[in-house]
Amino acid sequence: MSAPMETNMSEIDRIRSLSPQDMLMLGIKDIAYIKDIEVDGETAFGLFAANGKPLAVTADRAAAVATAWQNGLAPMTLQ
């Protein structure tokens, strides 16, 4: 029974040693963030990769969500 505990502790240690950059890269291929942005004085909706890289700007939230899904990304909303 000690082997699984050692494996779990090793995994926990690896997770604890992730750098902030490593954390940003988690989900980069799966998750997109949507947040309100201002473009030319108007509210728009930005679609961003998990690491913060801008992917698209849309006029409304529904279009941002659809764009994420169409590109195989799970949309998350940031406030």
Buried (B, 14 or more C-beta within 10 A) or exposed (E): EEEEEEEEEEEEEEEEEEEEEEEBBEBBEEBBBBBEBEEEEEEBBBBBBBEEEEBBBBEEBEBBBEBBEEEEBEBBEEE
